[in-house]
């Protein structure tokens, strides 16, 4: 299985004024854990739902190993696993009954089904509660059951949409440790969260999105290192075309929409140069942030929002 490639992906919910995803282009390689970071409403769940095939109607391309992702979903559905935000099981069934049911729905049977139920139960440490009704479990055990169901078919593309929501610190630590252990050279793991500390704990690469736009992506260590020279501006007016072209050549200008811009400065002295040029062009800086190396500070600088907003 090759990389997961998203090309100019745009999606709008029926009746919505704004697109939930806007021209998003992203490459997610095999191996490690890829963190998709953004506040609530950023577009993370929409993106996961599109990849999983639960939503349709997006423009752009989704490719897996260079072939359309839809073909992989059609010809090898067991290769994709989804652990959603919601509790995706039947509360009146026992844990064992849920695991057997969802395994059978995905084509597992006989000895193979029994083997996989035992394996995921051990992985999620559910052996002691297999005969209990799922609805009676604690929040942490429910999240473990959600994870176990998503792993029944040993998926090579695993999508985890905020899988630790609503759990205590001990359960969160256990889930993160187990998810991290799933990383393998041939597997793609996409992990969405609005918890910066989770992403820093288990992810090798990260993408930051907000309002459906990709703001930044790369290896986590490189993203934090590169942010040292990053200037984020919000201006009172759009940049004139001439100044935008100049900054594009000199500062690798990025336009994040809503009069928000990013510039990569080679030296701190260029900060005042850029601010003076903006003012001279009639674009008063309304907010200025420069040089943090903390992931949450970086996100707030790019979006002017908290990760948990």
Order of alpha helices (4+ residues) and beta strands (2+ residues): beta-beta-beta-alpha-beta-beta-alpha-beta-alpha-alpha-alpha-beta-alpha-beta-alpha-beta-beta-alpha-beta-alpha-beta-beta-alpha-beta-alpha
